[in-house]
Structures are given as C-alpha cells and as structure tokens.
Amino acid sequence: MKKIFAGLLVASSAAVSASAIATPASANDWEGISLGVGGGYGMTKNDLNLGTGPAISSFIDANIGINGFGGSGGFATLSAGYDHVLFGPLVVGAFIDYDFSDISTNIGAGSELGEIDANIKFKIENQLSIGGRIGYLVAPTTMFFSTFGYAHAESSDIKANLNIGGGSGGGTLAGVGSFDGYFLGGGVETLISNGFSIKAEYRYTSLQAERLDILPGSGADEFITGSIKPQIQTGRISLNYRFGDGKSDAPDNSIPPVTSSWTGAYLGVGGGYGVAKNTLELSDRSSDPGSIFSAGIPFGHDGGILFATAGYDYQISPRFVIGAFGDADYSHLKQTNSLSLAIDEDAELRGGTKTQLKNMLMVGGRIGYLARPDTLLFLSGGYANVEADDTNVSFGISVDGETVGGGGTTLISGRRLSGGFIGGGIETRLNDSLSLKAEYRYIDLGSETVKLLPNDLPEINEIVSTKFDPNIQTGRLSINYRFGATPSESEAPLK
C-alpha cells in the first residue's frame, strides 16, 4: 500500500509542477510518437491444477484445481507509442510497454516451538505488452481509451525453503516456463503542459496455462502432472512526453466551453473489475498464540463490480478541489477450489469449496488538482466495509455414473470486514452537468477473526485461530451528474 501511495503522490506532484507552466493544447498534440515512464501495483490470481501422471492414471485418476492462489507486488514501466488522430475526436494508436515486476505469491507455515519455518514462493517477473488502443477525446486535452494486445511474462520457478533449528535447505518444487497471453485495459490520458501528459490505466492480463515440471529431473512427472495459469490485474500511472507532429494548429474549439465551478453535489453510476488476495491465517490458541503452529495461505479472488456514488465537491481555489463521497458496490469477487478422484472408472469422489467477497461500501474524501479547468487529478481515501461470504464445501460420490451420496457444510463462517482504502484518478467535465471519472483503489481490510466449522465442530475454534486478511484492488469508471452548476468566477472558459 505504501508503494501505491508513494506512486500516486509522485505522479500528482509531477502533474502539479508541470501544470504550473501549462500552455494551451494544440490540435496536433495527440498526433505522433510518445515516450513514458511510470509504475503501479498488481495483483495476480494463479490457477493451479494437479493431476495423476501416465504411470498411474490407468487405474486412478485424480485432479485438484485451486482457482487460485493470490499474489501482489509493485512494478516500474517504460513505454513507447504512436497515436494518430483518425477523424474528429477519435484517436487510434499502437504501443509497447515493458514492466519490471515483482508480483509474488507466498505460502508459509511454521512453528516457533519446533523452530520450523517453511515457505513456498512463485513470482511474476518482467512483462512485455505490445498492443493498440482506440480513444475518444471527451475534451481537446483529455482522452478516454481502451487497450488490447499481446502479453508475455517471465516468472520464477515454484521454490520451497525449509528452516529447522537453525539449519536450512531448499529447492525447486516445479519448473515453470514463460507465459504468453493477451491483455485488455482502459484508462484516461490528459495533457498537462508543453507536450507532457499523465496517463492512468487499469489492465487485465490473461496468460495461458503452462505445464509444470514437477521436481525437475526426479521423474516425478510420471506420477504427478500440473499446470499454472496466472491472471494479472494492474493499476498503472505514467508521465509521458508527446513529440507531436511538428505542427501548431489552433486548439479544437468544437466542444462547447464549460465555465462552471466544481462546487456542488453529484450522483453517479459506474462499473469496473477487481481482484483480491485473501490470506487465510491459521494458528494455535495456546498461551503463546502461534507458537505451536501457524500458516498463511493466500487465495485469489476476482470479479466484476457495479456501483452507485454520491458526493459533494468544493472548489477552494482556482486550482484545488476537496470533496466527500460515498459508494455502494454490488460486487462478487469469487474464489473456487475443486477435487475429483476416480478409481477404475467405476467410482468417483467429487468435492469443492466456494467463497466470495461482495457488496462493498466505502465512505471517504478526496483532494484534487485542476491540471486544466475541466480536468481534475485527485487522491482519495477513507473507510471501507466488505462482506466475506461463507466458505462452503460440497462433495458427492458416484458409482457407475449413479450418485450414491453427497452433502455439504460451512467450512468457514462469513462476516463483514472493515478497513481503509486509498486511491487516485482523473475526472473530466464533459459539459456543465456531466463528468467522466476513472479511478484506481486499493482496499486493506486488515486481519479479522472468523470461525472454522461453525455448524459441525465449533469447539475447534477454542484451539485453532482462523483469520481472513484480504487486500483488494479495483479499477472503476463512472459517469456523474453534477447538480447546481454555476459559472466559475475564478476561471476562464475551459476551451
């Protein structure tokens, strides 16, 4: 979270400094080559599948699917691109990004009493993205865009380390190759001054499943097979220099000028996508909690979001805006696991678990800087509350294709979780009453106690402590109606 806050602060400071010497936008500022540098934060949901190998699959067929393990981390990025103003407000372009990433998944367990510390780690490293974008100029200086293209990612092997009583050892549990896939994204870019722009984007990258080399060189893949499929979501911000096309045509004044102040109430609706890393923490409840055993397993969730928002902004000066708002999200960030075991094709055992994080509420404030009179760069923060649904487990048994038994129960009880969020984004006025807002948010819900087997074996909670520790990131886009727009006495027309 500190990395995100620092990145947003640096980007905002850069925008403020550049805007202090802002010059009017030329109609040709969007045409031509651009170079950029930036960074961001990413979360991944790594879907893992394990099955029986060819040596034993003829008489026993077992499959385990975990969808998936969660990971997170920061990255720095370099980019280069070319844009062309197609006609009117439409812009098309091509670009290449290279991310220096450290998006890690860590599974840990240990015992202070036994002086045991074990760890399994997998990391998404550098990423290459080559693609295109299509954008729409909602104002001469602000473009909302969609991106798409090819993605390639390097990764570490899945490695394990074990420390016992001061001695340590480790090795490779599974060899992993590189990944290919695709990405989709969306964002907003705004010109700030003298060829410089700020670009914010939320991007979803789906990588194809790659086969795992279980215990390389041991022959274990004759008995166990596996694959891993990472799905990565990143919030990214960059400072770019646009070279233009060497012309200096007059600014585009085809859009009616907006002259109203930012002061006033607003209502909005929108949507987005989110990903979560929800760490399940288990430990003993002895007089020294966690001394006998402890474990942390990060599960990955993802899903879509619809939301409504209401707020009030106050323009305290020609360049600064403060505000308060509340959001209600209809969201379902899901996580599932599955198990199947078949013997001689006659009998099969099936099982699975399912849970989700849903229905987020957020109340907070924001402070923004008007890079242009119609374009607000802002930081946000506040209180967040999210519902963690029950984690339910189900199973079934079939013989000769006929179901002979099954059932289910609640493995972990759900509850509402509270914490905080920070974010940042760009909002631009379409006219005196309508605005478009794109925002990235990171939500930290802390570590909250939940109950294991609440219906079937509640006594276990007297000896085992169970906690959820979720972190969520979302990319959000909304259209807002602003009430009581009044002419600004401190600003000239926007365009």
C-alpha positions in Angstrom: 0.0 0.0 0.0 2.9 2.4 0.8 4.2 1.8 -2.8 0.9 2.8 -4.3 0.6 5.9 -2.1 4.1 7.0 -3.0 3.5 6.4 -6.7 0.3 8.4 -6.7 2.0 11.2 -4.7 4.9 11.4 -7.1 2.6 11.4 -10.2 0.4 14.1 -8.7 3.4 16.2 -7.8 4.7 15.9 -11.3 1.4 17.0 -12.7 1.2 20.0 -10.4 4.7 21.1 -11.3 4.2 20.7 -15.0 0.8 22.4 -14.9 2.3 25.4 -13.3 3.8 26.2 -16.8 0.9 24.9 -18.8 0.3 26.2 -22.3 -2.8 25.9 -24.5 -3.2 22.5 -26.1 -2.6 22.3 -29.9 -4.9 20.3 -32.1 -1.9 18.2 -33.1 -0.6 17.3 -29.6 -2.2 13.8 -29.8 -0.5 13.0 -33.1 2.8 11.3 -33.2 5.3 9.5 -31.1 5.3 9.4 -27.3 7.7 8.0 -24.6 6.7 7.4 -21.0 7.9 6.2 -17.6 5.8 5.1 -14.7 4.8 2.4 -12.3 2.0 0.8 -10.4 0.8 -2.1 -8.4 -0.5 -5.5 -9.5 -2.4 -8.5 -8.1 -2.5 -12.0 -9.6 -4.8 -15.0 -9.3 -2.7 -18.1 -10.1 -4.9 -21.0 -11.1 -3.2 -24.3 -10.2 -4.2 -27.7 -11.4 -2.6 -31.0 -10.4 -3.4 -34.5 -11.7 -2.2 -38.0 -11.8 0.6 -38.8 -14.3 0.8 -41.5 -17.0 2.3 -44.1 -14.7 -0.8 -44.4 -12.6 -3.6 -42.7 -14.5 -4.8 -46.0 -16.0 -6.2 -47.1 -12.6 -6.6 -43.9 -10.6 -7.5 -40.5 -12.0 -7.2 -37.6 -9.5 -7.4 -33.9 -10.2 -7.1 -30.9 -7.9 -7.9 -27.4 -9.0 -7.2 -24.3 -6.9 -8.6 -21.1 -8.6 -6.5 -19.7 -7.4 -3.6 -18.6 -5.2 -3.2 -14.8 -4.8 -0.1 -12.7 -5.2 0.8 -9.0 -5.2 3.6 -6.5 -5.8 4.8 -3.4 -7.5 6.4 -2.7 -10.8 8.1 0.1 -12.8 7.3 0.5 -16.5 8.7 2.0 -19.7 6.6 2.7 -22.7 6.7 4.0 -26.3 3.9 4.5 -28.7 2.5 6.3 -31.7 -1.0 7.8 -31.9 -3.0 9.1 -35.0 -6.0 11.4 -34.9 -8.3 9.4 -37.2 -11.1 11.9 -37.6 -13.0 14.2 -35.3 -12.5 13.1 -31.6 -11.3 9.5 -32.5 -7.7 8.5 -31.9 -6.0 5.2 -32.7 -2.5 4.1 -31.7 0.0 1.4 -31.1 2.4 1.0 -28.2 4.9 -1.3 -26.4 5.3 -1.5 -22.6 8.0 -3.2 -20.6 7.3 -3.8 -16.9 10.0 -4.6 -14.3 7.7 -6.6 -11.9 7.9 -8.2 -8.6 4.4 -9.8 -8.1 4.9 -12.6 -5.6 2.8 -15.4 -4.2 4.0 -16.7 -0.8 2.6 -19.7 1.2 4.1 -20.0 4.6 3.9 -22.3 7.6 5.9 -22.7 10.8 6.3 -23.5 14.5 8.2 -21.3 16.9 8.3 -24.2 19.4 9.8 -26.6 16.8 11.9 -23.8 15.3 10.4 -24.6 11.9 9.8 -22.2 9.1 8.6 -23.3 5.7 7.9 -21.2 2.6 6.7 -21.8 -1.0 7.2 -18.9 -3.4 6.3 -18.1 -7.0 6.9 -14.7 -8.7 5.8 -13.0 -11.9 8.8 -11.1 -13.1 9.3 -8.9 -16.2 6.3 -8.4 -18.6 6.2 -7.3 -22.2 2.9 -5.9 -23.7 2.5 -5.0 -27.4 -0.8 -3.7 -28.5 -3.1 -1.0 -29.7 -5.6 1.5 -28.3 -8.6 3.4 -29.5 -9.5 6.6 -27.8 -12.2 9.3 -27.7 -11.3 12.9 -27.0 -14.0 14.0 -24.5 -12.2 17.3 -24.4 -9.2 18.6 -26.5 -6.9 17.8 -23.7 -8.4 14.6 -22.3 -8.8 11.2 -23.9 -10.6 8.1 -22.6 -9.3 4.9 -24.2 -9.4 1.1 -24.4 -6.3 -1.0 -24.9 -5.8 -4.6 -26.2 -2.9 -6.8 -27.4 -0.3 -9.5 -26.8 1.3 -10.1 -23.5 4.4 -12.1 -22.5 5.6 -12.7 -18.9 8.7 -14.2 -17.3 8.4 -16.0 -14.0 10.4 -17.8 -11.4 10.2 -21.5 -10.7 8.0 -22.6 -7.8 10.5 -22.8 -5.0 10.4 -24.1 -1.4 12.6 -23.3 1.6 12.7 -25.1 4.9 14.5 -23.9 8.1 14.6 -26.3 11.1 16.5 -25.5 14.3 18.9 -23.1 12.5 19.6 -25.4 9.6 18.1 -24.6 6.2 17.5 -26.1 2.8 15.5 -25.5 -0.3 14.9 -26.4 -3.9 12.7 -26.3 -6.8 9.2 -27.9 -6.4 8.3 -27.2 -10.0 9.9 -25.7 -13.0 7.9 -23.0 -14.8 8.5 -21.6 -18.3 7.5 -18.2 -19.6 3.9 -17.3 -20.4 2.1 -15.9 -23.4 -1.4 -14.4 -23.5 -3.4 -11.3 -24.1 -4.4 -8.1 -22.2 -7.4 -5.8 -22.2 -7.5 -2.4 -20.4 -9.0 1.0 -20.2 -7.9 4.4 -18.9 -7.6 8.1 -19.4 -4.8 10.4 -20.5 -4.7 14.1 -20.1 -2.3 16.7 -21.5 -0.8 18.9 -18.7 1.8 21.1 -20.4 4.4 21.6 -23.2 4.0 18.1 -24.6 3.7 16.3 -21.3 0.7 14.1 -20.3 -0.4 12.0 -17.4 -1.8 8.5 -18.3 -3.7 6.2 -15.9 -4.8 2.7 -16.9 -6.3 -0.4 -15.3 -5.3 -3.5 -17.2 -6.3 -7.2 -17.1 -3.8 -9.7 -18.4 -4.7 -13.4 -19.0 -1.8 -15.7 -19.6 -2.2 -19.2 -21.0 -1.7 -22.3 -18.7 1.8 -23.6 -18.7 2.8 -27.2 -17.8 4.8 -27.6 -14.6 7.9 -29.7 -14.4 7.3 -31.4 -11.0 10.6 -31.9 -9.0 12.8 -31.4 -12.2 15.0 -34.3 -13.0 13.4 -36.7 -10.5 10.9 -38.4 -12.8 8.0 -37.3 -10.5 6.0 -36.0 -13.6 5.4 -39.7 -14.4 3.2 -39.7 -11.3 2.0 -36.1 -10.9 1.3 -33.6 -13.6 0.4 -30.0 -13.2 -0.2 -26.6 -14.8 -0.4 -23.0 -13.6 -2.3 -20.1 -15.2 -1.7 -16.5 -13.9 -4.3 -13.8 -14.4 -2.9 -10.4 -13.5 -4.7 -7.1 -12.9 -2.6 -3.9 -12.7 -3.2 -0.3 -11.9 -0.6 1.9 -13.7 0.2 5.6 -14.0 2.9 7.2 -16.2 4.3 10.6 -17.1 4.7 10.8 -20.9 6.3 13.2 -23.4 4.4 13.6 -26.7 6.5 14.8 -29.6 3.5 15.9 -31.7 3.6 16.1 -35.5 5.6 19.4 -35.7 2.5 21.5 -36.4 0.8 24.1 -34.3 -2.8 24.2 -35.5 -5.3 26.2 -33.4 -6.8 24.4 -30.4 -10.0 22.4 -31.2 -12.9 24.6 -30.0 -15.7 22.3 -31.4 -16.8 21.3 -27.9 -18.9 24.0 -26.1 -16.9 25.5 -23.3 -17.6 24.5 -19.7 -17.5 27.5 -17.4 -19.0 26.2 -14.2 -17.3 25.7 -10.8 -16.6 22.2 -9.4 -18.5 23.2 -6.3 -21.7 21.2 -5.8 -23.3 17.8 -5.2 -23.3 14.9 -7.7 -24.7 11.4 -8.3 -23.1 8.8 -10.5 -23.2 5.2 -11.6 -20.4 3.0 -12.9 -18.7 -0.3 -13.2 -15.3 -1.9 -13.0 -13.3 -5.0 -12.2 -11.4 -6.2 -9.1 -9.0 -8.7 -7.8 -8.2 -9.7 -4.2 -5.5 -11.5 -2.3 -7.3 -13.0 0.8 -4.8 -14.7 3.1 -6.2 -17.5 5.3 -4.3 -17.4 8.6 -4.3 -20.4 10.9 -2.6 -20.7 14.3 -3.0 -22.3 17.7 -4.7 -20.7 20.6 -2.1 -21.6 23.2 -0.9 -19.2 25.9 1.6 -18.0 23.3 -0.6 -17.9 20.2 1.1 -19.2 17.0 4.0 -20.8 18.9 2.9 -24.4 18.2 1.9 -23.9 14.5 0.9 -21.1 12.1 0.2 -21.0 8.4 -0.7 -18.4 5.8 -2.3 -19.3 2.5 -3.1 -16.5 0.0 -6.2 -17.2 -2.1 -7.0 -15.2 -5.1 -10.5 -13.7 -6.0 -11.7 -11.8 -9.0 -14.9 -10.5 -10.5 -16.9 -7.6 -11.8 -18.4 -4.5 -10.0 -21.4 -2.3 -10.4 -21.7 0.7 -8.2 -23.6 3.9 -7.3 -21.9 7.0 -5.9 -22.9 10.3 -4.3 -20.7 13.1 -3.2 -20.1 16.8 -2.8 -17.1 18.8 -4.1 -15.9 22.3 -3.0 -13.5 24.3 -5.2 -11.4 26.1 -2.6 -9.2 27.9 -5.2 -8.7 28.2 -8.9 -6.6 25.1 -8.8 -7.7 22.9 -5.9 -10.8 20.9 -5.1 -11.8 19.0 -2.0 -14.7 16.7 -1.6 -16.5 13.9 0.3 -18.3 10.9 -1.2 -20.0 7.5 -0.5 -20.0 4.5 -2.8 -22.1 1.3 -2.7 -20.7 -1.5 -4.8 -22.6 -4.6 -6.0 -19.6 -6.9 -6.4 -18.8 -10.6 -6.4 -15.1 -11.4 -6.2 -15.2 -15.2 -6.3 -12.7 -18.0 -5.4 -13.3 -21.7 -6.0 -11.4 -25.0 -5.5 -12.2 -28.4 -6.8 -11.2 -32.1 -6.2 -12.1 -35.2 -8.2 -10.9 -38.8 -7.6 -11.9 -41.7 -9.9 -10.9 -45.4 -9.4 -11.1 -47.8 -12.3 -13.8 -45.6 -13.9 -16.4 -47.2 -11.5 -16.3 -44.9 -8.5 -15.8 -41.2 -8.4 -15.4 -38.7 -5.5 -16.0 -35.1 -6.2 -15.7 -32.1 -3.9 -15.1 -28.4 -3.9 -15.2 -25.1 -2.0 -16.6 -21.7 -2.9 -16.5 -18.3 -1.4 -16.6 -14.7 -2.4 -16.0 -11.1 -1.3 -19.0 -9.0 -2.1 -21.1 -5.8 -1.5 -18.5 -3.2 -0.7 -19.3 0.1 1.0 -16.9 3.0 1.0 -17.1 6.5 2.5 -14.2 8.9 2.1 -12.8 12.2 0.9 -10.6 13.4 -1.9 -8.3 16.3 -2.8 -7.7 17.2 -6.4 -5.6 19.5 -8.5 -7.1 21.1 -11.7 -4.4 20.3 -14.3 -6.9 22.0 -16.7 -10.1 23.8 -15.6 -12.1 20.8 -16.9 -9.7 18.0 -15.7 -9.1 17.1 -12.1 -6.3 14.8 -10.9 -7.1 13.6 -7.4 -6.2 11.3 -4.5 -8.9 9.6 -2.4 -9.0 7.8 0.9 -11.4 6.6 3.6 -13.3 3.8 5.3 -14.2 0.5 3.6 -16.5 -2.3 4.6 -16.8 -5.6 2.7 -18.8 -8.8 3.2 -16.8 -12.0 3.2 -19.3 -14.7 2.3 -19.4 -18.2 4.0 -16.8 -20.6 2.6 -18.9 -23.6 1.8 -17.6 -27.1 1.0 -19.6 -29.7 -1.0 -18.9 -33.3 -2.0 -20.5 -36.1 -4.0 -19.9 -39.8 -4.6 -21.0 -41.7 -7.7 -20.7 -45.4 -8.7 -21.2 -46.5 -12.3 -22.4 -43.0 -13.1 -25.1 -43.0 -10.4 -24.9 -40.6 -7.5 -25.0 -42.5 -4.2 -24.1 -39.9 -1.7 -23.1 -36.3 -1.1 -23.6 -33.2 1.0 -22.0 -30.0 2.2 -21.3 -27.8 5.1 -19.9 -24.4 6.0 -16.1 -24.6 6.3 -15.5 -21.0 7.4 -18.2 -18.6 8.5 -18.5 -15.3 6.8 -18.7 -11.8 8.3 -18.4 -8.2 7.3 -14.8 -6.8 7.3 -13.8 -3.2 7.9 -10.7 -1.3 6.9 -9.5 1.6 4.8 -8.8 2.5 1.1 -6.6 4.8 -0.8 -6.9 5.6 -4.5 -6.3 8.1 -7.3 -7.7 9.0 -10.6 -8.7 11.5 -13.2 -12.1 13.2 -13.7 -13.0 15.3 -16.7 -16.1 17.5 -17.3 -18.0 16.7 -20.5 -20.2 19.7 -20.0 -21.6 21.8 -17.1 -23.6 18.9 -15.8 -21.8 15.6 -16.8 -18.4 14.2 -16.0 -16.5 11.0 -16.5 -14.3 9.7 -13.7 -11.7 6.9 -13.8 -10.2 5.7 -10.5 -7.9 3.1 -9.1 -8.5 2.0 -5.4 -6.5 -0.3 -3.1 -8.5 -1.6 -0.1 -6.8 -3.0 3.0 -9.2 -4.8 5.3 -6.7 -5.9 8.0 -6.8 -9.3 9.7 -10.2 -10.3 11.1 -11.2 -13.5 13.1 -13.6 -15.9 11.5 -15.0 -19.3 12.7 -13.9 -22.7 11.4 -16.6 -25.3 11.0 -19.2 -23.2 12.9 -22.1 -25.6 12.5 -20.4 -29.0 12.8 -17.4 -28.6 15.1 -17.5 -25.2 16.8 -15.3 -26.5 19.6 -12.3 -26.5 17.2 -12.2 -22.7 17.5 -11.1 -23.0 21.1 -7.8 -24.5 20.0 -7.4 -23.1 16.4 -7.4 -19.4 15.5 -8.7 -18.7 12.0 -8.5 -15.2 10.3 -9.0 -13.6 6.9 -6.7 -10.9 5.8 -8.0 -9.5 2.4 -6.5 -6.9 0.2 -8.5 -5.7 -2.8 -7.7 -3.5 -5.8 -10.3 -2.2 -8.3 -10.4 -0.2 -11.5 -13.5 1.9 -11.7 -15.2 4.1 -14.3 -18.3 6.2 -13.6 -20.5 8.9 -15.3 -21.7 11.5 -12.9 -24.4 14.2 -12.9 -23.4 17.3 -11.2 -26.2 19.5 -9.6 -26.4 23.3 -9.5 -23.5 24.0 -11.8 -22.8 27.7 -11.5 -20.3 29.9 -13.5 -16.9 30.0 -12.0 -15.7 33.5 -11.2 -12.1 32.4 -11.0 -11.6 30.5 -14.3 -11.9 31.4 -17.9 -13.8 29.1 -20.2 -12.2 25.7 -20.4 -11.8 25.6 -24.2 
